[in-house]
Amino acid sequence: MKQKELEDNYRSILSHLGEDINREGLEKTPERVAKAMAFLMNGYDVNPDDLIKKAIFHEAYSEMVIVKDIEVYSMCEHHMLPFFGKAHVAYIPDGKIVGLSKIPRVVDAYSRRLQVQERLTIEIRDCVQRTLEPKGVAVVIECCHMCMQMRGVQKQNSVTTTSAFTGLFMNNESTRKEFINLVQAKLH
């Protein structure tokens, strides 16, 4: 991203909103907002497939692997307001496992883009399925959306839950149920 162009655009936006861009509190705001947006949108600079491919290990383990309670911070592409919550990702290996830190990194890579929660859920699922080729993948995301809480319908306690499954999680009800039970359980 071009820092100076972003700053100029935010300066223009503030001015169009009726603000005095020379006011002490706003003098550096365009610079700060441009830097914040560059950070919040850094997922465009990351290839999630590469994250996983760099940390694949061959193992005979064939039971469910779950990384749950992964913090999600994203921006709604409709209103450019934040949504945030937790992602829960599971897969059933088929001869390959991945370094556990790579799953949250994949979540971050996709969430640090303008998003809708539904697409985010599918992108994470498809990335894990495509790169690891496991027997199945499950993703559940639960988020609060500021576009629903601070504007529009203004429902402060609403939570949106999305899910996406492949393989054994889609075709085997007991496997999916085990995943849901483990996500809901407080084991630690």
N, C-alpha and C positions, 0 to 999 in steps of 0.2 A: 504494500500500500504506500501511496505517496503522502507522507506526513504533512507537507506544506499544503497540498491541495485539500486534504481533509480539514486542516485547521481553517483554511479560507472558507470552506463550505460551512463549517460550524459557526464561524464568525458571521457569515451571511444569515444563517438560520436565526441566531440570537438577535440580530438586527431586525429581521422580518417579524420576530415575535414582539418587537417593541422595546427591547432592552437597549441600554446604553452600553455598547461593547467596550467603552473606555472606562467604565465604572471599575473601581478598585477590585471588587470581588470577581469581576468577569474578565479582567485583563488576560489572565492565563487560561481561562476556561476552554477556549477553542483548542489549545495545545493539549490540555489534560484530557479532553473528550476524544480527541483524535488518537492519543496514545491508548486510552481505554478501549476504544473501538478496535484498534489494531490488535490488542491483546484478546478481546472477546471474539474476534473473527479469525484468529490464527489457525483455525482448523482447515482453512482453504490452502494452507501451506504444507499440509501433512497428508501423506498417502497412508490411510489406515491399513491397507493390505500389507504394505511394507513393514509396518510395526509388528504385525504377527509373523510374517515370513522370516524376520530376523531372529525370532526366538522359538522356533519349532524344534521339539525334541521327540525322538522316537521312544515310546514307552508302551508296555503291554497293558497299562491301566485302561479299564473299560467301563468304569462306573462314572456316575454323574460328577462333574466338576462345576461348582457354583461360585461366582464372585458376586456378592450381594451388597446392597447399600452403597453403591457407587454414586457419589455426588454428581448431579447433573446441573449444569448452568448453561442455559442457551438463550437465544433471542428469537422471539416470534417473528416470522417473516412478514406477517400481516400488519403488525403495529410497531415493530422494533422495540418491544418491551420484553423484559426478561420472563422466562419460565424456569423453574428450578425444582429439584426433587431428587429421587433416587432411581437408579437402574439396577436390575438384577439380571445377570447373564449366566446361563448354564450351557454346557455342551457335554456330549457323551463321546469320548475319544474313540477313534478307530485306528489305533496304532501311533497317533501323534498327539502330543499335548503342547501347550504354549506356556511360556513364562507368565505367571499370574498377573504381573503388572501390566502386561500388554492389553488385557481386557479393559481396564479403566482408561488406558491411553486411547483405545479405539473409541470408547464412549466420548472422551474429550474431543478427539479429532472430528467426530461428526457433530457433536453438540456445539462446538465453537464455530458455527456457521449459522446463517439465517436458516431457521428450521420451522417445521411443524412437528409436533410430538409423534404423530403417526408415522411420518417418513423416517424420523430419527430411529424409531424402534425397528423398522424394517432394514434400514441401512446397517445397523449394528448386527442384526441377525444374519443378513446376507454376507457381510464381511467375514464373520466367524465361519460360516458354512463354506464359503468360497475358498478360504485360505487353509483351514484345517481339515476340511472334508470329514467332519465327524459323523456319527450315527444320528445326530440331531442337535439342534440348537433351540434354546428358549430365551426370550427376552421379555421382561416386564418392566415398564417404566411408569412411575407415579410422580406427577408434577403439579405444582401450583402455577397458574398462569396470571401474571400481573395484568394482562389485557382483559381478563375476566374479573380481577379483584379491584383494580383501581379505576377502571373505566367501564363503559358498556353496562353489563348486567350487575356488576359490583357485588359479587358473591365471594366474600373473603374466606370462607371455609371450604370452598370447592376444590376437589382434587381430581385430576384426570388420569386414568389408568389405561395404558395401551399394552398389548401383548402381541408377540409374533413367534411362531414355532415352525420347526422343520423336523423331518424324520421321525424318530421315536417319540418326540414330544408331541407331534401332531397326530401320529397314528396309534399311540399306545396311551390310553387314558390313565393307567396306573402310573406311568412315568411322568406324565404331566401333573398328576395329582401329587406325586412325591415332590416335584419341583415347587409347586405352589405351597405345599406344607413346609418345606424347608425355608422358603423365602419368608413365610409368615412367622416361623419359629425364632425365638430369641435364644440362641444356643450359647452365646458368649457372655 
